[in-house]
Amino acid sequence: MTHHRYATVGGHRVFYREAGDPAQSTIVLLHGYPTSSFMFRELIEQLAGDFHVIAPDHLGFGLSDAPPVTEFDYTFDALAGITAGLLAQLHVEQYAIYVQDYGAPIGWRLALSNPSAITGIVTQNGNAYQAGFVPGFWDGVWEYHRRRDENTEDAMRQALSLEAIRWQYVTGAPDETLIDPTVWWHDFALVSRPGNAAIQLDLFADYATNPPLYPRLHEYFRKHQPPLLAVWGEGDQIFGPAGARAFATDLPEAEVHLLPGGHFLLETAVNEVAQLIRQFFSARR
C-alpha cells in the first residue's frame, strides 16, 4: 500500500510517496520533466514487497510547493539539496536511486556529494554521457543556456505545450494505445499553473550545467563501481540507446537492457522493468 505524505524541507512543502517496509533496503525514485512521482504509481506497488520505496516530487512539480522564481533558485544543485534534505529528515542514510530524465542529474549530485550512501543505481533513460544526447533535440536547450532572449525563450516554451508533452510519451512506444492519455493531460495541467512556466524555463537553462559534471561522475563510477542497471526505452528520441551502452565504459559490470519503448518506458513496460530491478538487486544481496 502506498502512503501519500508531505514534509517541510528548507521551508518548502515536499510531497512524496512511500511504500514498503522501512526495514528493507531503500530505493529512491527520482522523476523527470514534465512529470512527478505520478510516473512511478505502478512501479511503486510492484517494488514495495522487496524495498522501502520513496518517490518525491521535485519543487515546482507535482504536488510539491512551487515557489516563484523570485523566491527560489531553480537549479539542479538546489533540487538535489531539497532531496538530500528530505532523505535526512526521513533518516534514510543508505539507498539505491532510480533516475529518469531530470532525476539523473539530481541523483548524480546526491552520489557525488555522498558516495557511501549509494547502494545501487537504476537508470531509465537517465543520461550520464555525451553519447546519450540525440542530435538535434538538444540544440535549442544549449542555445537557450548561452543566450536567453525572446527568440530562444519562444523555442523553449514550445516544450510546455500539450502536444510536446504528449510527444514525449508516445514517441518510441511500441503501441500508442497502451498509454493512457490521462498522463500527458495530468502533466500539462500541473506545468500550466500560474508561474510554473518561469520555473521550467530556469531549469531548461540550467540543464547545460549537467554535462560539465560528467567527468567527475565518471571518476565516481570508476572509483566506487556502484552496481548499475540501465533499463532504457530504445525508441527514446531525447536520450538515445547510446546513452545506456555508455555506462559500460566506466562500469564494466553494468547490466544494460534496451526495451521496446520510449522516454517514459514505464507506461508500456512497467512489469518488465520491475522484474529486472528485483532480479538485479536480489543477485547482489
C-alpha positions in Angstrom: 0.0 0.0 0.0 1.3 3.4 -1.0 1.2 6.3 1.5 1.0 9.9 0.3 2.9 12.2 2.6 4.3 15.7 2.9 7.4 17.0 4.6 8.8 20.5 5.1 12.3 20.9 3.8 14.1 24.2 3.7 10.8 25.9 4.4 9.1 24.3 1.4 6.4 21.6 1.4 7.6 18.5 -0.4 5.2 15.7 -1.5 6.4 12.2 -1.6 5.0 8.7 -2.0 6.2 6.0 0.4 5.6 2.2 0.4 7.2 -1.0 1.7 8.8 -1.9 5.0 11.4 0.7 6.2 13.5 -2.2 7.5 14.0 -3.3 3.9 16.6 -1.7 1.6 15.5 1.8 0.4 15.2 2.8 -3.2 14.5 6.4 -4.1 12.7 7.1 -7.3 13.6 10.4 -9.0 11.3 11.6 -11.8 12.0 13.7 -14.9 10.3 16.5 -16.8 7.4 17.2 -17.1 6.0 14.7 -14.7 6.2 13.9 -11.0 6.2 10.8 -8.7 3.0 10.1 -10.5 5.1 8.4 -13.2 6.0 5.7 -10.6 2.5 5.0 -9.5 2.5 1.4 -10.8 6.2 0.7 -10.2 5.9 1.6 -6.5 3.3 -1.1 -5.9 5.5 -3.7 -7.7 8.6 -2.9 -5.7 7.0 -2.4 -2.3 7.3 -6.1 -1.4 11.1 -6.1 -1.8 12.1 -2.5 -1.0 11.3 0.5 1.1 10.3 2.9 -1.7 10.4 6.7 -1.6 9.3 8.8 -4.5 9.4 12.6 -4.1 8.0 15.4 -6.3 10.8 17.9 -7.0 9.9 21.5 -6.1 8.0 23.0 -9.0 6.5 19.7 -10.0 3.6 17.5 -9.0 2.1 18.3 -5.6 5.2 19.8 -4.0 5.4 23.5 -3.5 6.3 25.6 -6.5 7.6 28.9 -5.0 8.1 31.6 -7.7 11.5 32.1 -9.3 11.9 35.3 -7.3 11.8 33.2 -4.0 13.7 30.0 -5.0 16.7 29.5 -7.3 15.6 26.6 -9.6 18.8 24.8 -10.4 19.7 21.1 -10.3 22.0 21.8 -7.4 19.0 23.3 -5.5 16.7 20.4 -6.3 19.4 17.9 -5.2 19.7 19.8 -2.0 16.0 19.6 -1.3 16.1 15.8 -2.0 19.0 15.3 0.3 17.2 17.3 3.0 14.1 15.1 2.7 16.2 11.9 3.0 18.0 13.2 6.0 14.7 14.1 7.6 13.4 10.6 6.9 16.6 9.2 8.4 17.5 7.4 5.2 21.3 7.1 5.2 21.8 4.4 2.5 19.7 3.9 -0.5 19.6 3.0 -4.2 18.5 5.5 -6.7 16.2 5.1 -9.8 16.8 8.0 -12.1 15.0 9.2 -15.2 15.5 12.3 -17.3 15.8 15.2 -14.7 16.1 12.7 -12.0 19.5 11.7 -13.3 21.4 15.0 -12.7 19.7 15.2 -9.3 20.7 11.6 -8.5 24.3 12.1 -9.7 24.7 15.1 -7.4 23.5 13.0 -4.5 26.0 10.3 -5.4 28.9 12.8 -5.8 28.2 14.5 -2.5 27.9 11.3 -0.5 29.2 8.2 -2.4 29.0 5.9 0.5 25.2 6.5 0.7 24.5 4.9 -2.7 23.9 1.2 -2.7 23.0 0.9 -6.3 21.7 2.7 -9.4 18.8 2.1 -11.8 18.9 4.4 -14.7 15.9 4.5 -17.0 16.6 7.0 -19.8 18.7 9.0 -17.4 21.8 10.3 -19.1 25.4 10.5 -17.9 27.4 10.6 -21.1 27.6 12.8 -24.1 26.7 9.8 -26.2 23.2 9.8 -24.9 22.1 13.1 -26.3 20.1 12.6 -29.5 21.4 15.1 -32.1 19.0 17.9 -33.0 16.8 17.6 -29.9 19.2 19.4 -27.7 20.3 22.3 -29.9 17.7 24.7 -28.6 18.5 23.8 -25.0 22.2 24.6 -25.3 21.4 27.8 -27.2 19.0 28.9 -24.5 21.7 28.4 -21.9 24.1 30.5 -23.9 21.6 33.3 -24.8 18.3 33.8 -23.0 16.3 36.2 -25.2 12.8 36.4 -26.7 13.7 34.1 -29.6 15.4 31.3 -27.7 12.7 31.5 -25.0 9.9 31.1 -27.5 11.6 27.9 -28.7 11.7 26.6 -25.1 8.1 27.5 -24.4 7.1 25.0 -27.0 8.2 22.2 -24.7 5.5 23.3 -22.3 2.7 22.7 -24.7 0.3 19.8 -24.5 1.4 18.4 -27.9 5.1 18.5 -26.9 4.3 16.7 -23.6 2.3 14.1 -25.5 5.2 13.6 -27.9 7.4 12.6 -25.0 5.0 9.9 -24.0 4.1 8.4 -27.4 7.3 8.6 -29.4 9.0 5.3 -29.5 6.2 3.5 -27.8 5.6 0.0 -29.3 1.8 0.7 -29.2 0.5 4.2 -28.5 -2.9 2.8 -27.4 -1.2 1.2 -24.4 -0.6 4.7 -23.0 -3.5 6.3 -21.1 -3.9 9.9 -22.4 -4.6 11.0 -18.8 -0.8 11.0 -18.2 0.0 13.9 -20.5 -3.1 15.8 -19.6 -2.1 15.4 -15.9 1.4 16.7 -16.5 0.2 19.5 -18.7 -2.3 20.7 -16.1 0.4 20.9 -13.4 3.1 22.6 -15.5 0.5 25.1 -16.7 -0.2 26.5 -13.3 0.4 30.3 -12.9 4.1 31.0 -12.5 5.2 27.5 -13.5 6.5 28.4 -17.0 9.2 30.6 -15.4 10.2 27.7 -13.2 10.6 25.3 -16.1 12.4 27.9 -18.2 15.0 28.3 -15.4 15.5 24.6 -15.3 15.8 24.4 -19.1 18.6 27.0 -18.9 20.3 25.2 -16.0 20.4 21.8 -17.7 23.6 22.8 -19.5 25.3 22.7 -16.1 25.0 18.9 -16.1 27.4 17.7 -18.8 30.3 19.5 -17.2 29.7 17.3 -14.1 30.2 14.1 -16.2 34.0 13.8 -15.8 33.6 13.8 -12.0 30.7 11.4 -12.3 32.7 9.0 -14.4 35.5 9.2 -11.9 33.0 8.3 -9.2 31.9 5.3 -11.3 35.4 4.1 -11.8 36.4 4.5 -8.2 33.3 3.2 -6.4 31.9 0.8 -9.0 28.3 1.1 -7.8 26.0 -1.7 -9.1 24.2 -0.2 -12.1 21.2 -1.4 -14.0 20.3 0.5 -17.2 16.7 -0.2 -18.4 16.2 2.0 -21.4 13.4 2.7 -23.8 15.3 2.1 -27.1 12.9 4.4 -29.0 13.6 7.5 -26.9 14.3 10.5 -29.1 15.7 12.6 -26.3 18.2 10.2 -24.6 19.1 7.5 -27.2 20.3 3.9 -26.6 24.0 5.0 -26.9 23.5 6.6 -23.5 22.6 3.3 -22.0 25.5 1.4 -23.5 28.0 4.2 -22.4 27.7 3.2 -18.8 29.8 0.1 -19.5 32.7 2.5 -20.3 33.4 3.1 -16.6 31.3 0.3 -15.1 32.3 -2.9 -16.9 29.8 -4.9 -14.8 26.9 -2.7 -15.6 23.8 -4.5 -16.7 22.2 -2.9 -19.8 18.7 -3.7 -21.2 17.3 -1.9 -24.2 13.5 -2.5 -24.2 10.8 -1.6 -26.7 9.5 1.8 -25.6 10.2 5.4 -25.4 11.2 8.2 -23.0 8.5 7.1 -20.5 9.2 3.4 -20.6 7.1 2.6 -17.5 3.9 3.4 -19.4 4.4 0.4 -21.6 6.9 -1.9 -19.8 6.4 -1.4 -16.0 6.2 -5.2 -15.4 9.4 -5.9 -17.3 11.3 -3.1 -15.5 10.1 -4.1 -12.1 11.2 -7.7 -12.7 14.6 -6.6 -13.9 15.1 -4.4 -10.8 14.1 -7.2 -8.4 16.4 -9.7 -10.1 19.3 -7.2 -10.2 19.2 -6.4 -6.5 18.3 -9.9 -5.4 21.5 -11.2 -7.1 23.6 -8.7 -5.1 22.2 -9.2 -1.6 
